[in-house]
Amino acid sequence: MSIRVETDKDTGVALVTLDRPARHNAIDLAMAEELGRVWRGFRYDDSVRAAVVTGAGTRAFCTGIDRGAEVPQPSSPYTIDDPLLTIGPKANDLWKPVVVAVRGMACGGAFYLLGEAEFVIAAEDAEFFDPHTTYGMVSAYESVYMAMRMPFGEVARMALMGTAERVSARRAYETGLVGEVVPPGEEVAAAVRCAAVVASYPTEAVQGTVRALWSAKEAARAQALAHAPHLIALGNLPPERQAELFASGQGGGGGGYRLR
């Protein structure tokens, strides 16, 4: 299993761990389906009143879709199959609060999870970046999710600079992506503490508040995401050309990036 779930019945907090550290917790198709099942399962489990999601190991929270995953695509330019669209709690109609704990890299498709959490706690060594443009891909869904959490200019810079820059935990805190920065190794405990506080409150009030918060931006997000498949179909390089760019290490993949 690539997802570990530990539930504390006393606090009502479930800890969800992406458990593929050898692959930087990149998400393959089986893992994407498993995440969806976890969130849907929480809808029917009254002992879970809040959740924390994190990544195994110290090098990465999540690096998005596993490059080894084969995702067949329809021939129509008007639609696209994206297995990451269903990995988040909101996509699975879960309105119990979710806190993300990040250590190491969080990039690309990791923003699907960051974008559907209530707030994010990061270790001091966390780094955020979006590699899409470097490798000939449109940052569509990722940019939309981050535009809901960060100032426009910060999102634009992160998306357009690709692998040439990474955003530090401190800068992510300054721009609103991260709500708290803690020493490395303390991020999960800090997230669990917050989740336990929220889980201790009457669940109807908590879930109603979560739903109200998301209602404030749901229409804009839905409209923006509706454009994403067409932009990706028009702007992405062919898969074989993307693979060439990945293999070449173009764009600072060997450590030649700027951390800001």
PAZAPA-4460 file (N, C-alpha, C; in steps of 0.05 Angstrom, whole numbers, plus 32768, in hexadecimal, padded with zeros to 4 digits):
% residues 260
    n_x    n_y    n_z   ca_x   ca_y   ca_z    c_x    c_y    c_z   seq   type   mol
   8011   7FE8   8000   8000   8000   8000   8012   8019   8000     1      M     A
   800A   802D   7FF0   801A   8045   7FEE   800F   805C   7FFF     2      S     A
   7FFA   8057   800E   7FEE   806A   8020   7FEB   805D   803C     3      I     A
   7FF6   806A   8050   7FF2   8061   806C   7FDE   8073   807A     4      R     A
   7FCB   8067   8088   7FB8   8076   8097   7FB8   806D   80B4     5      V     A
   7FBD   8080   80C6   7FBC   807A   80E3   7FA7   808D   80EF     6      E     A
   7F95   8081   80FD   7F7F   8091   8109   7F80   808F   8128     7      T     A
   7F80   80A7   8134   7F80   80A9   8151   7F62   80AD   815A     8      D     A
   7F56   8098   8164   7F3A   8099   816B   7F35   80AD   8182     9      K     A
   7F49   80B2   8192   7F45   80C5   81A9   7F44   80E2   819F    10      D     A
   7F55   80E9   818C   7F55   8105   8182   7F44   8109   816A    11      T     A
   7F3E   80F3   815C   7F2E   80F6   8143   7F3E   80FE   812B    12      G     A
   7F59   80FC   812D   7F6B   8105   8117   7F75   80EC   8109    13      V     A
   7F73   80ED   80EE   7F7F   80D8   80DD   7F98   80E3   80D0    14      A     A
   7FAE   80D4   80D2   7FC7   80DC   80C5   7FCA   80CB   80AB    15      L     A
   7FCA   80D9   8094   7FCD   80CC   807A   7FE9   80D1   8070    16      V     A
   7FF8   80BC   806A   8013   80BF   8062   8017   80B4   8046    17      T     A
   8021   80C5   8034   8029   80BB   8019   8043   80AB   801D    18      L     A
   8042   8092   8016   8057   8080   801E   8066   8073   8006    19      D     A
   8073   8085   7FF7   8085   807B   7FE1   809E   808C   7FE2    20      R     A
   80AC   808C   7FF9   80C3   809E   7FFC   80D9   8099   7FE7    21      P     A
   80DC   8080   7FDD   80F1   807B   7FC9   80EB   8089   7FAF    22      A     A
   80D1   8091   7FAA   80C9   809F   7F93   80C1   80BC   7F9A    23      R     A
   80CB   80C6   7FB0   80C4   80E1   7FB9   80A6   80E4   7FBD    24      H     A
   8099   80CE   7FC4   807C   80CE   7FC8   806D   80D8   7FAF    25      N     A
   8078   80D2   7F98   806A   80D8   7F7F   8052   80C5   7F7D    26      A     A
   803D   80CF   7F70   8024   80C1   7F70   8020   80B1   7F56    27      I     A
   801D   8097   7F58   8016   8087   7F41   7FF8   8083   7F40    28      D     A
   7FEF   8074   7F2D   7FD1   8071   7F2A   7FC5   8062   7F41    29      L     A
   7FD2   804E   7F4B   7FC7   803F   7F61   7FC5   8050   7F7A    30      A     A
   7FDA   8061   7F7E   7FDA   8072   7F96   7FC5   8088   7F94    31      M     A
   7FC0   8092   7F7C   7FAB   80A6   7F78   7F90   809A   7F7F    32      A     A
   7F8B   8082   7F76   7F71   8075   7F7C   7F6F   8070   7F9A    33      E     A
   7F85   8068   7FA6   7F85   8062   7FC3   7F7F   807C   7FD3    34      E     A
   7F8B   8092   7FCC   7F85   80AB   7FDA   7F68   80B2   7FD8    35      L     A
   7F5C   80AF   7FC1   7F3F   80B5   7FBE   7F2F   80A4   7FD1    36      G     A
   7F36   808B   7FD2   7F27   8078   7FE4   7F2A   8081   8001    37      R     A
   7F42   808A   8009   7F46   8093   8024   7F34   80AA   802B    38      V     A
   7F33   80BF   801A   7F23   80D6   801F   7F05   80CF   8020    39      W     A
   7EFC   80BE   800D   7EE0   80B6   800D   7ED9   80A6   8025    40      R     A
   7EEC   8096   802E   7EE7   8086   8046   7EE3   8097   805F    41      G     A
   7EF3   80AD   8060   7EF0   80BF   8077   7ED4   80CC   8079    42      F     A
   7EC7   80CE   8062   7EAC   80DA   8062   7E99   80C9   8074    43      R     A
   7E9E   80AF   8075   7E8B   809D   8083   7E96   8094   809E    44      Y     A
   7EAD   809E   80A5   7EBA   8097   80BF   7EB8   80AE   80D2    45      D     A
   7EA5   80AC   80E4   7EA0   80C2   80F8   7EB6   80C4   810C    46      D     A
   7EC7   80B0   810E   7EDD   80B2   8121   7EF3   80C4   8117    47      S     A
   7EF3   80CA   80FD   7F06   80DC   80F1   7EF9   80F8   80EE    48      V     A
   7F04   810B   80FD   7EF8   8126   80FC   7F0B   813B   80F0    49      R     A
   7F24   8133   80EB   7F37   8144   80DE   7F4E   8132   80D4    50      A     A
   7F5D   813B   80C0   7F72   812B   80B4   7F8B   813B   80B0    51      A     A
   7FA2   812E   80B1   7FBC   8139   80AA   7FC7   8128   8094    52      V     A
   7FD2   8134   807F   7FDF   8125   8069   7FFC   812E   8067    53      V     A
   800E   811A   8065   802A   8120   8064   8037   810B   8052    54      T     A
   8052   810E   804E   8061   80FB   803D   8075   80EC   804E    55      G     A
   807B   80D3   8047   808F   80C3   8055   80AB   80CC   804E    56      A     A
   80BD   80CA   8061   80D9   80D2   805C   80DD   80EF   8060    57      G     A
   80F6   80F8   805A   80FD   8113   805F   8103   8124   8046    58      T     A
   8103   8117   802F   810B   8124   8016   80F4   8132   8007    59      R     A
   80DC   8127   800A   80C6   8133   7FFB   80AB   812D   8008    60      A     A
   8099   8141   8007   807D   813C   800E   8070   812D   7FF7    61      F     A
   8073   8138   7FDF   8068   812C   7FC7   8073   813A   7FAF    62      C     A
   8079   812C   7F99   8084   8138   7F81   8071   8134   7F69    63      T     A
   8057   8131   7F70   8043   8130   7F5A   8040   8115   7F4E    64      G     A
   8039   8114   7F35   8034   80FB   7F27   804F   80ED   7F23    65      I     A
   804E   80D3   7F26   8066   80C2   7F21   806B   80C2   7F03    66      D     A
   8083   80CA   7EFB   8089   80CB   7EDF   8088   80B0   7ED1    67      R     A
   8088   809B   7EE1   8086   8080   7ED5   8069   8077   7ED1    68      G     A
   8057   8087   7EDA   803A   8080   7ED7   8031   8085   7EBA    69      A     A
   8023   8072   7EAF   8018   8075   7E94   7FFB   807C   7E97    70      E     A
   7FF4   8093   7E8C   7FD8   809D   7E8E   7FCD   80A0   7E72    71      V     A
   7FBE   808C   7E69   7FB2   808E   7E4D   7FA1   80A7   7E4B    72      P     A
   7FA2   80B4   7E34   7F93   80CD   7E30   7F80   80C9   7E18    73      Q     A
   7F68   80D5   7E1A   7F55   80D4   7E04   7F60   80E5   7DED    74      P     A
   7F58   80DF   7DD5   7F62   80EE   7DBD   7F56   810A   7DBB    75      S     A
   7F40   810F   7DC8   7F33   8129   7DC6   7F43   813E   7DD5    76      S     A
   7F47   8156   7DC8   7F55   816C   7DD5   7F44   817A   7DEA    77      P     A
   7F2B   8172   7DED   7F19   8180   7DFF   7F17   8172   7E1B    78      Y     A
   7F27   815D   7E1E   7F26   8150   7E38   7F41   8144   7E3E    79      T     A
   7F47   813F   7E58   7F60   8133   7E60   7F5B   8123   7E79    80      I     A
   7F68   810C   7E7B   7F66   80FC   7E93   7F7E   8102   7EA5    81      D     A
   7F77   810C   7EBD   7F8C   8113   7ED0   7F85   8104   7EEA    82      D     A
   7F95   80EF   7EF1   7F8F   80E0   7F09   7F92   80F0   7F23    83      P     A
   7FA0   8106   7F22   7FA4   8116   7F3A   7F8C   8127   7F42    84      L     A
   7F79   8129   7F2F   7F62   813A   7F35   7F50   812F   7F4C    85      L     A
   7F54   8115   7F52   7F43   8109   7F66   7F53   8101   7F7F    86      T     A
   7F6B   810D   7F83   7F7B   8105   7F9A   7F76   8116   7FB3    87      I     A
   7F68   812C   7FAF   7F63   813F   7FC5   7F49   8139   7FD5    88      G     A
   7F47   8143   7FED   7F2F   813E   7FFD   7F16   814B   7FF2    89      P     A
   7F19   8164   7FE8   7F01   8172   7FDE   7EF7   8165   7FC4    90      K     A
   7F09   815B   7FB4   7F01   814D   7F9C   7EF1   8134   7FA2    91      A     A
   7EF4   812A   7FBA   7EE5   8112   7FC3   7ECF   8119   7FD7    92      N     A
   7EC7   8133   7FD7   7EB1   813C   7FE6   7EB4   8138   8004    93      D     A
   7ECE   813B   800D   7ED3   8139   802A   7ED7   8156   8035    94      L     A
   7EC6   815D   8048   7EC7   8178   8053   7ED0   8178   8070    95      W     A
   7EDD   8163   8078   7EEB   8163   8092   7F06   8171   808E    96      K     A
   7F0F   8180   80A1   7F28   8190   809E   7F40   817F   8099    97      P     A
   7F52   8188   8087   7F6A   817A   8080   7F82   818E   8083    98      V     A
   7F96   8185   8091   7FAF   8194   8094   7FC5   8185   8087    99      V     A
   7FD6   8194   8077   7FED   8187   806A   8007   818D   8079   100      V     A
   8017   8179   807D   8032   817C   8089   8047   8176   8074   101      A     A
   8057   818A   806D   806B   8188   8058   8087   8188   8062   102      V     A
   8097   8174   8059   80B4   8174   805D   80C1   816E   8043   103      R     A
   80D7   817C   803C   80E4   8177   8023   80D5   8183   800C   104      G     A
   80D7   8176   7FF4   80CB   8181   7FDC   80AD   817D   7FDB   105      M     A
   809F   8192   7FD1   8083   8190   7FCA   8081   819E   7FAF   106      A     A
   807C   818F   7F9A   807C   819B   7F80   8067   818F   7F6D   107      C     A
   8061   819D   7F58   804F   8193   7F43   8035   818A   7F4F   108      G     A
   802E   8171   7F4A   8014   8166   7F53   8010   8166   7F70   109      G     A
   8025   816B   7F80   8020   816E   7F9D   800D   8185   7FA3   110      A     A
   800B   8198   7F91   7FFA   81AF   7F95   7FDC   81A8   7F94   111      F     A
   7FD5   8191   7F89   7FBA   8187   7F8A   7FB2   8182   7FA7   112      Y     A
   7FC4   8177   7FB7   7FBF   8172   7FD3   7FC1   818C   7FE3   113      L     A
   7FD6   819C   7FDE   7FD8   81B5   7FED   7FC0   81C7   7FE7   114      L     A
   7FB6   81C6   7FCF   7FA0   81D8   7FC7   7F86   81D0   7FD3   115      G     A
   7F83   81B8   7FDC   7F69   81AF   7FE8   7F6A   81AB   8006   116      E     A
   7F80   81B5   8012   7F82   81B4   802F   7F79   81CE   803B   117      A     A
   7F72   81CE   8055   7F6A   81E7   8062   7F83   81F8   8068   118      E     A
   7F98   81EC   8071   7FB1   81FB   8074   7FC9   81E8   8075   119      F     A
   7FE1   81F4   8072   7FFA   81E5   806E   800E   81EC   8084   120      V     A
   801B   81D8   808F   8031   81DC   80A2   804A   81D0   8095   121      I     A
   8060   81DF   8095   8078   81D6   8087   8090   81D6   8099   122      A     A
   80A2   81C3   8094   80BC   81C2   80A1   80CD   81D8   8094   123      A     A
   80E1   81E0   80A3   80F3   81F5   8099   8101   81ED   807F   124      E     A
   8104   81D3   807A   8112   81CA   8062   80FF   81C4   804B   125      D     A
   80E6   81CB   804E   80D3   81C7   8038   80D9   81DA   8020   126      A     A
   80D5   81D0   8008   80D9   81DF   7FF0   80C2   81DA   7FDD   127      E     A
   80B7   81F0   7FD1   80A0   81EE   7FBF   80A8   81F8   7FA3   128      F     A
   80A1   81E9   7F8F   80A6   81F2   7F74   8094   81E4   7F60   129      F     A
   8092   81EF   7F48   8081   81E4   7F34   8091   81E0   7F1A   130      D     A
   8098   81C7   7F13   80AA   81C2   7EFD   809E   81C1   7EE1   131      P     A
   8084   81C5   7EDF   8077   81C0   7EC6   8083   81CE   7EAD   132      H     A
   8086   81E8   7EAF   808E   81F7   7E97   80AA   81EE   7E8E   133      T     A
   80BB   81E7   7EA1   80D7   81DF   7E9A   80D6   81C7   7E87   134      T     A
   80C3   81B5   7E8B   80C2   819D   7E7C   80AC   819D   7E67   135      Y     A
   80A4   81B4   7E5E   8091   81B6   7E48   8075   81B0   7E4E   136      G     A
   806C   81B4   7E67   8051   81AE   7E6F   8044   81C8   7E7A   137      M     A
   802A   81C9   7E76   801A   81E0   7E80   8015   81DC   7E9E   138      V     A
   801B   81EF   7EAE   8012   81EF   7ECA   7FF6   81FB   7ECC   139      S     A
   7FE2   81EA   7ECB   7FC7   81F3   7ECA   7FB9   81EE   7EE5   140      A     A
   7FB4   81D5   7EEB   7FA7   81CF   7F04   7FB7   81D9   7F1C   141      Y     A
   7FD1   81D5   7F1B   7FE3   81DD   7F31   7FE1   81FB   7F36   142      E     A
   7FE3   820A   7F20   7FE2   8228   7F22   7FC7   8231   7F2D   143      S     A
   7FB1   8224   7F25   7F97   822C   7F2F   7F95   8226   7F4D   144      V     A
   7F9E   820F   7F56   7F9D   8209   7F72   7FAE   821D   7F82   145      Y     A
   7FC5   8224   7F79   7FD6   8236   7F88   7FCC   8253   7F87   146      M     A
   7FBF   825A   7F71   7FB3   8275   7F6F   7F9D   827A   7F84   147      A     A
   7F92   8264   7F8E   7F7E   8266   7FA3   7F8B   826B   7FBE   148      M     A
   7FA5   8267   7FC0   7FB3   8269   7FDA   7FC8   827E   7FDC   149      R     A
   7FD3   8287   7FC5   7FEA   8299   7FC5   7FE4   82B1   7FB3   150      M     A
   7FF3   82C7   7FB7   7FF1   82DE   7FA5   7FF7   82D7   7F88   151      P     A
   7FEA   82E4   7F76   7FED   82DE   7F59   800A   82DE   7F50   152      F     A
   8019   82F3   7F58   8034   82F5   7F4F   8046   82DE   7F58   153      G     A
   8041   82D5   7F71   8050   82BF   7F7C   804A   82A5   7F6D   154      E     A
   8031   82A0   7F67   802A   8288   7F58   8035   8289   7F3C   155      V     A
   8033   82A0   7F2F   803D   82A3   7F14   805B   829E   7F13   156      A     A
   806A   82A9   7F27   8087   82A5   7F27   808E   8288   7F2B   157      R     A
   8080   827A   7F3E   8086   825E   7F44   8080   824D   7F2B   158      M     A
   806A   8252   7F1E   8062   8242   7F07   8074   8247   7EEF   159      A     A
   807B   8260   7EEA   808B   8266   7ED2   80A9   8261   7ED5   160      L     A
   80B3   8263   7EEE   80D0   825E   7EF2   80D7   8240   7EF2   161      M     A
   80C3   822F   7EF5   80C8   8213   7EF3   80DC   8209   7F07   162      G     A
   80EF   81F8   7EFE   8102   81ED   7F11   811A   81FF   7F17   163      T     A
   811A   8217   7F0C   8130   822A   7F11   812F   8236   7F2C   164      A     A
   8117   8235   7F39   8114   8240   7F54   8103   822E   7F65   165      E     A
   8108   822F   7F7F   80F7   8222   7F92   80F0   8236   7FA8   166      R     A
   80D8   8233   7FB2   80CE   8245   7FC7   80D4   8238   7FE2   167      V     A
   80E2   8246   7FF3   80E8   823C   800D   80CF   823B   801F   168      S     A
   80D1   822C   8035   80BB   822C   8048   80B6   8248   8053   169      A     A
   80CB   8257   8058   80C7   8272   8062   80B9   8284   804E   170      R     A
   80C1   8282   8035   80B3   8293   8020   8096   8289   801D   171      R     A
   8092   826F   801E   8076   8265   801C   8065   826F   8033   172      A     A
   8071   8272   804A   8063   827D   8061   805C   829A   805C   173      Y     A
   8070   82A9   8052   806C   82C6   804D   8056   82CB   8038   174      E     A
   8052   82B9   8026   803E   82BD   8010   8024   82AF   8016   175      T     A
   8021   82A1   802C   8007   8296   8034   8002   8279   802D   176      G     A
   8015   826D   801E   8011   8250   8018   8013   823F   8031   177      L     A
   8026   8247   8042   802B   8238   805B   8022   8248   8073   178      V     A
   8015   823B   8086   800C   8249   809E   801F   8249   80B6   179      G     A
   8031   8236   80B6   8044   8233   80CC   805D   8225   80C2   180      E     A
   8074   822E   80CB   808E   8221   80C5   809A   8217   80DF   181      V     A
   80A3   81FE   80DF   80AD   81F1   80F7   80C8   81E3   80F0   182      V     A
   80D8   81DC   8104   80F1   81CE   80FF   80EB   81B3   80F1   183      P     A
   80FE   81AA   80E0   80FA   8191   80D2   80F5   817A   80E6   184      P     A
   80E2   8169   80E0   80DA   8153   80F1   80C3   8159   8103   185      G     A
   80BC   8173   8106   80A6   817B   8118   808C   8182   8109   186      E     A
   808D   8180   80EE   8076   8189   80DF   805D   8178   80E3   187      E     A
   8061   815D   80E5   804A   814C   80E8   803D   8150   8104   188      V     A
   804E   8152   8118   8043   8156   8133   8034   8171   8135   189      A     A
   803F   8185   8128   8032   819F   8128   8017   819E   811A   190      A     A
   8016   8190   8104   7FFD   818D   80F5   7FE9   817D   8104   191      A     A
   7FF2   8168   8111   7FE0   8157   8121   7FD4   8167   8139   192      V     A
   7FE5   8177   8145   7FDB   8188   815B   7FC4   819A   8152   193      R     A
   7FC8   81A7   813B   7FB3   81B9   8131   7F9A   81A9   812A   194      C     A
   7F9E   8192   811D   7F87   8182   8115   7F78   8177   812D   195      A     A
   7F86   8171   8143   7F79   8167   815B   7F68   817D   8168   196      A     A
   7F72   8195   8167   7F62   81AB   8172   7F48   81AE   8162   197      V     A
   7F4A   81AE   8148   7F32   81B2   8137   7F1F   819A   813B   198      V     A
   7F2B   8182   813D   7F1A   816A   8140   7F0C   8169   815A   199      A     A
   7F15   8178   816E   7F08   8178   8188   7EEF   8189   8189   200      S     A
   7EEA   8199   8174   7ED3   81AA   8173   7EBB   819B   8167   201      Y     A
   7EA3   81A5   816B   7E8B   8198   815F   7E8E   8195   8141   202      P     A
   7E8C   817C   8137   7E93   8176   811B   7E81   8184   8107   203      T     A
   7E67   8188   810E   7E55   8195   80FB   7E5E   81B2   80F6   204      E     A
   7E66   81BF   810C   7E6F   81DB   8109   7E89   81DD   80F9   205      A     A
   7E9B   81CA   80FE   7EB5   81CA   80F0   7EB1   81C5   80D2   206      V     A
   7EA1   81B1   80CC   7E9D   81AB   80AF   7E8E   81C1   80A1   207      Q     A
   7E7B   81CD   80AF   7E6C   81E3   80A3   7E7E   81FB   809E   208      G     A
   7E92   81FF   80B0   7EA5   8215   80AC   7EB7   820F   8094   209      T     A
   7EC0   81F7   8092   7ED1   81EF   807C   7EC2   81F3   8061   210      V     A
   7EA9   81EB   8061   7E99   81EE   8048   7E95   820C   8042   211      R     A
   7E90   821C   8056   7E8C   8239   8052   7EA6   8245   8047   212      A     A
   7EBD   823E   8052   7ED6   8249   8048   7EDA   8242   802A   213      L     A
   7ED5   822A   8023   7ED9   8222   8007   7EC4   822E   7FF4   214      W     A
   7EAD   8233   7FFF   7E98   8240   7FEE   7EA1   825B   7FE4   215      S     A
   7EB2   8268   7FF3   7EBB   8283   7FEC   7ECB   8284   7FD2   216      A     A
   7ED7   826D   7FCB   7EE7   826D   7FB2   7EE1   8256   7F9F   217      K     A
   7ECC   8247   7FA5   7EC6   822F   7F96   7EBF   8236   7F79   218      E     A
   7EAF   824B   7F74   7EA7   8251   7F59   7EBE   8259   7F48   219      A     A
   7ED0   826A   7F53   7EE7   8273   7F43   7EFA   825C   7F3D   220      A     A
   7EFD   824A   7F51   7F0F   8233   7F4D   7F04   8220   7F37   221      R     A
   7EE9   821B   7F39   7EDD   8209   7F25   7EDF   8214   7F09   222      A     A
   7EDB   822E   7F06   7EDD   823B   7EEB   7EFA   8239   7EE1   223      Q     A
   7F0D   823E   7EF2   7F29   823D   7EEA   7F32   8221   7EE2   224      A     A
   7F2A   820D   7EF2   7F31   81F2   7EED   7F25   81E8   7ED3   225      L     A
   7F0E   81F2   7ECB   7F01   81EA   7EB3   7F12   81F0   7E9A   226      A     A
   7F23   8204   7E9C   7F34   820B   7E85   7F4C   81F9   7E83   227      H     A
   7F54   81EC   7E99   7F6D   81DE   7E9A   7F71   81C8   7E85   228      A     A
   7F5D   81B7   7E80   7F62   81A1   7E6C   7F69   81AC   7E51   229      P     A
   7F5C   81C2   7E48   7F61   81CD   7E2E   7F7D   81D9   7E2C   230      H     A
   7F85   81E7   7E41   7F9F   81F4   7E42   7FB5   81DF   7E41   231      L     A
   7FB1   81C9   7E50   7FC5   81B3   7E50   7FC6   81A6   7E35   232      I     A
   7FAF   81A0   7E29   7FAF   8193   7E0E   7FBD   81A4   7DF9   233      A     A
   7FBA   81BF   7DFB   7FC6   81D1   7DE8   7FE3   81D6   7DED   234      L     A
   7FEB   81D7   7E06   8006   81E1   7E0D   801B   81CC   7E14   235      G     A
   8013   81B4   7E1B   8026   81A0   7E23   8036   8196   7E0B   236      N     A
   8050   8192   7E0E   8060   8184   7DFA   8058   8167   7DF9   237      L     A
   805D   8159   7DE3   8058   813C   7DE2   8067   812E   7DF8   238      P     A
   805C   8118   7E03   8069   810A   7E19   8086   8102   7E14   239      P     A
   808C   80FA   7DFC   80A8   80F2   7DF7   80BB   810A   7DF9   240      E     A
   80B2   8122   7DF1   80C3   813A   7DF4   80C5   8142   7E11   241      R     A
   80B0   813F   7E20   80B2   8144   7E3D   80C6   8131   7E4A   242      Q     A
   80C5   8118   7E42   80D8   8104   7E4D   80F5   810C   7E47   243      A     A
   80FA   8116   7E2F   8115   811F   7E28   811F   8135   7E3A   244      E     A
   810D   8148   7E40   8115   815E   7E52   811A   8155   7E6E   245      L     A
   810A   8142   7E78   810F   8136   7E92   812A   8128   7E93   246      F     A
   812F   8118   7E7E   8148   8109   7E7D   8160   811A   7E7B   247      A     A
   815D   8131   7E6F   8174   8143   7E6B   817B   8152   7E84   248      S     A
   8169   8152   7E98   816E   8161   7EB1   816D   817F   7EAD   249      G     A
   815F   8188   7E98   815D   81A4   7E92   814F   81B3   7EA9   250      Q     A
   8158   81CB   7EAF   8149   81DC   7EC2   8151   81DA   7EDE   251      G     A
   8169   81D2   7EE4   8172   81D3   7F00   816C   81BA   7F10   252      G     A
   8165   81A4   7F02   815E   818C   7F11   8176   8180   7F20   253      G     A
   818E   8188   7F19   81A6   817E   7F26   81AE   818E   7F3E   254      G     A
   819C   819F   7F48   81A2   81AF   7F60   81A9   81CC   7F5A   255      G     A
   81A8   81D3   7F40   81AF   81EE   7F38   8197   8201   7F39   256      G     A
   8187   8200   7F4E   8170   8212   7F50   8175   8227   7F66   257      Y     A
   8165   823C   7F65   8167   8251   7F79   8151   824D   7F8D   258      R     A
   8158   824D   7FA7   8144   824C   7FBC   813E   8267   7FC6   259      L     A
   8125   826F   7FC6   811E   828A   7FCF   8108   8289   7FE4   260      R     A
***
